[in-house]
């Protein structure tokens, strides 16, 4: 017979409850060809975690038009092996352009520990008049003189 006040019995029950809570809330992931994890649509609950892309190099291309147009060639890597879409957001504050490159990871997804190369071409929104502009891509600053 099980004694409900037995400390060992209480400890075992708590371990079972914690085990069920932990493994019952984990997402199921599939392993596609290529060995990176891909999150199934609709998985996870709660707010997603932002995983910024690590930027190693930013090159600027200036299109000779009026007003000027600027395109960025960006390279770096994703800090994990999850196969999720990359999100690029940008906004201007005076003569500074901020470009955020990141992925949104569901809070209960585990990713492989591998670095995945990233390259992208980003056309900055709007036109640029003559002057000096600072472009901040995930903390990497580039100055452009038009």
Secondary structure, 3 states (H helix, E strand, C coil): CCCCCCHHHHHHHHHHHHHHHHHHCCCCEEECCCCCEEECCCCCCCCCEEEECEEEEEEEEEECCCCEEEEEEEEEEECCCEECCCEEEEEEECCEEEEEEEEEECCCCCCCCCCEEEEEEEECCCCECCCEEEEEECCEEEEEEC
